[in-house]
Structures are given as C-alpha cells and as structure tokens.
Amino acid sequence: MTHATVRIIRQEHAALAAMLRSIVLLLEQHRKKGTLPDFATLRAMLFYVDEFPEKRHHRKETELLFPKLRARTPISRDLLDKLDSDHARGERRIRDVEHALLAFEMLGESRREALERTVGEYVDFYLSHMALEEREILPLAERVLTEDDWRDLDEAFAQNRDPMTGHVADLEYNALFTRIVNVVPAPIGLGPAL
C-alpha cells in the first residue's frame, strides 16, 4: 500500500514538473514567433514555484521526512544531505531565474538568451532532484518508516493543499491560480493559443 505522503509528494512533483516545462515551452514558442512573452504571467508562474514547492513542499521533506529516515536507517545519509543542499540551492536558484526574467523585461532582447539558459538550468536541476527523490528516497521510506512515522507524515503533507494537484486554493491564492490557468496559452492552460 502506498502511503498518502508518497502520493502527495508524487502529485506535487508532477504539478511542479508540468509548471516548469510550461515555462520552457512558453519561452520557446515566443522565441520562435519573435515575440515577447507575457511577463506578468511568467512572474505568476515563478511565484507559484517559489511559494508552493520551495516554501511548503521542500520544507516538509527537509524538516519531517528526511529526519525520520535518518533516525531509522544509516542508508542514504549522503544522499539525504545532497537533497537538503539541493533544497537550499533551489531557493537561491529561483531568485536567479526571477532576476533573469526581470532583466529580460527591463532590458529587452539582449537578455532573452540569459533568461532561457537560466530557466533551462533550473528546470534540469529541479527535474533531476525530484527524480532522485522518487527513485531512491521514497522507496527507502516505504521500507524503513513505521506506521507512526507515516501517520505523522501523512497528516503534515495533507495540509499542503497545492491547487495544481486538484485541491481548492487557499483564498489568498485563488486569484493567482485562476490567472495562471486562464492566461497561459492552450494547450498548457485555457488561454488563447500562441
């Protein structure tokens, strides 16, 4: 039986991967057409990445899941240290992406390539990080954690309520998610195709 925490982590990873790939796709489409992207929409998408995965999802992995694994087994401690380090680096790297987006918006075409490169590096980093967690850490957790561990984790992770995984957004985020879904071009979102 797969525990709720594992399902939630996989759902949140899938939502984040879709958002990251959507950003790359939007930038590629605008480059091909020789147009400028909707900067406000890209900022909203990056705000989602910063607000939910970086601040909520990673925090629960680092503060709850990883310590429980460290307490139950010496296996993968180096990997857990690397993943914790990735979480810290991810917060810095999202700032680099946001800065590159602002530079492109303020300074124009001369900064498009830098934004695309920074986004590409961030997306590759993040997808690799999530794949490592799913391939190594989640199966290890399934093997070594106790039912009490899972009860604590399931309760904590169930509170994430990420709207990109089908949950109703907290009131303060409702406008953000409505905007992202309605403005991002089809087939990614509901907005008009590019």
Disulfide bonds with the S-S distance in Angstrom:
none
